[in-house]
Amino acid sequence: MADTMLPILRQLHEADGDRSRADTLLRMPDSVMLKYQMVIEGACRRAGFEAGRNYLALRVSLSLAVRDADGLPPTELSITWEQYRRALVEFAAGGK
């Protein structure tokens, strides 16, 4: 039987540690995150990668948020997500 899992989801499932999982999540397209949210959440949960679950929840919330008249999501959500994204980038890079 052929493997039909998207390569980026396979990377997440086969990641060698949380830093690798973080790197994969940071590179993942929004369309994949939205479509496979439950699969991604499950992979992070099984790995005990709580930071990944939180990042997923924030990113999905940001993607689905109602925009203002300028097309921007809620400011507080944007700020929180950006802080979390930066922390995950630093973690994925090994704290550099």
Secondary structure, DSSP 8 states (H G I E B T S, - for coil): ----S-HHHHHHHH-SSHHHHHHHHHH--HHHHHHTHHHHHHHHHHHT-HHHHHHHHHHHHHHHS---TTS---HHHHHHHHHHHHHHHHHHTT--
